[in-house]
């Protein structure tokens, strides 16, 4: 498995967060409806809650106030790989191999 393939879940999660635009003031429910449920939750001082979402290649931690409105992004880490020529070549090689196998089997029938 390539790094690109391994980080696809993180890429998809990051894109869902990006689709929200400016999140400040949005409710937890509004955000979770788009990005899915968080992976972790921690109750903080002053009735604030820190929610965290993560998938391979992406992590975001967001602080919410007592009314469950987004205050700020506490941290965000992105390590998403782009496909390289080896990934593309490997995919094409597998596809050619399957086609050849199908043709060989079909010729024997």
C-alpha positions as CSV (number, residue, x, y, z in Angstrom):
1,X,0.0,0.0,0.0
2,X,1.4,3.4,-0.9
3,X,1.5,6.4,1.4
4,X,-1.1,8.1,-0.9
5,X,-3.5,5.2,-0.4
6,X,-2.9,5.1,3.3
7,X,-3.6,8.8,3.8
8,X,-6.9,8.8,1.7
9,X,-9.1,8.7,4.9
10,X,-7.3,11.8,6.2
11,X,-7.6,13.6,2.9
12,X,-11.3,12.9,2.9
13,X,-11.8,14.1,6.5
14,X,-9.8,17.3,5.8
15,X,-11.9,18.0,2.8
16,X,-15.1,17.7,4.8
17,X,-13.7,20.2,7.3
18,X,-12.7,22.5,4.5
19,X,-16.2,22.4,3.1
20,X,-17.6,24.0,6.3
21,X,-15.7,27.2,5.6
22,X,-15.4,29.5,8.6
23,X,-16.4,27.3,11.6
24,X,-16.2,29.9,14.4
25,X,-19.6,30.1,16.0
26,X,-21.0,27.0,14.4
27,X,-22.5,24.4,16.8
28,X,-21.0,21.1,17.5
29,X,-24.0,19.4,15.8
30,X,-23.6,21.5,12.7
31,X,-20.0,20.5,12.4
32,X,-20.5,16.8,13.3
33,X,-23.3,16.5,10.8
34,X,-20.7,17.2,8.0
35,X,-17.6,15.6,9.3
36,X,-19.0,12.8,11.4
37,X,-18.6,12.0,15.1
38,X,-15.4,12.9,16.9
39,X,-12.8,10.3,17.9
40,X,-12.3,11.8,21.4
41,X,-13.8,14.3,23.8
42,X,-12.3,16.0,26.8
43,X,-14.1,18.3,29.3
44,X,-11.9,21.4,30.0
45,X,-12.0,24.3,32.4
46,X,-14.7,27.0,32.1
47,X,-17.3,24.4,30.8
48,X,-15.4,24.1,27.6
49,X,-15.1,20.8,25.6
50,X,-12.3,19.8,23.3
51,X,-13.3,17.4,20.5
52,X,-10.8,15.6,18.3
53,X,-11.2,14.1,14.9
54,X,-8.5,12.0,13.2
55,X,-7.8,9.7,10.3
56,X,-4.5,8.6,8.9
57,X,-2.7,11.8,7.7
58,X,-5.0,14.3,9.4
59,X,-5.8,15.4,13.0
60,X,-7.8,18.3,14.2
61,X,-8.7,19.4,17.8
62,X,-11.5,22.0,18.3
63,X,-12.5,23.8,21.4
64,X,-16.3,24.4,22.0
65,X,-17.9,26.7,24.7
66,X,-20.5,25.7,27.2
67,X,-23.2,26.3,24.6
68,X,-21.5,23.8,22.2
69,X,-20.4,26.6,19.8
70,X,-17.0,26.4,18.2
71,X,-14.4,28.7,19.8
72,X,-11.2,27.9,18.0
73,X,-9.1,25.2,16.4
74,X,-6.6,24.1,19.2
75,X,-4.4,22.1,16.8
76,X,-4.4,20.7,13.3
77,X,-1.9,18.4,11.8
78,X,-1.8,17.4,8.1
79,X,0.5,14.8,6.6
80,X,-1.3,13.9,3.4
81,X,0.7,12.4,0.6
82,X,0.1,13.1,-3.1
83,X,0.2,10.3,-5.6
84,X,3.6,9.8,-7.2
85,X,4.5,8.2,-10.5
86,X,5.2,4.9,-8.8
87,X,1.6,4.7,-7.5
88,X,0.2,5.4,-11.0
89,X,2.6,3.0,-12.7
90,X,1.8,0.3,-10.2
91,X,-1.9,0.8,-10.8
92,X,-1.5,0.6,-14.6
93,X,0.7,-2.5,-14.2
94,X,-1.9,-4.3,-12.1
95,X,-4.6,-3.4,-14.7
96,X,-2.5,-4.7,-17.6
97,X,-1.9,-7.9,-15.7
98,X,-5.6,-8.5,-15.1
99,X,-6.4,-7.8,-18.8
100,X,-3.7,-10.3,-19.9
101,X,-5.0,-12.9,-17.5
102,X,-8.6,-12.5,-18.8
103,X,-7.4,-12.8,-22.4
104,X,-5.4,-16.0,-21.7
105,X,-8.3,-17.6,-19.9
106,X,-10.7,-16.5,-22.6
107,X,-8.4,-18.0,-25.4
108,X,-8.5,-21.4,-23.7
109,X,-12.2,-21.6,-23.6
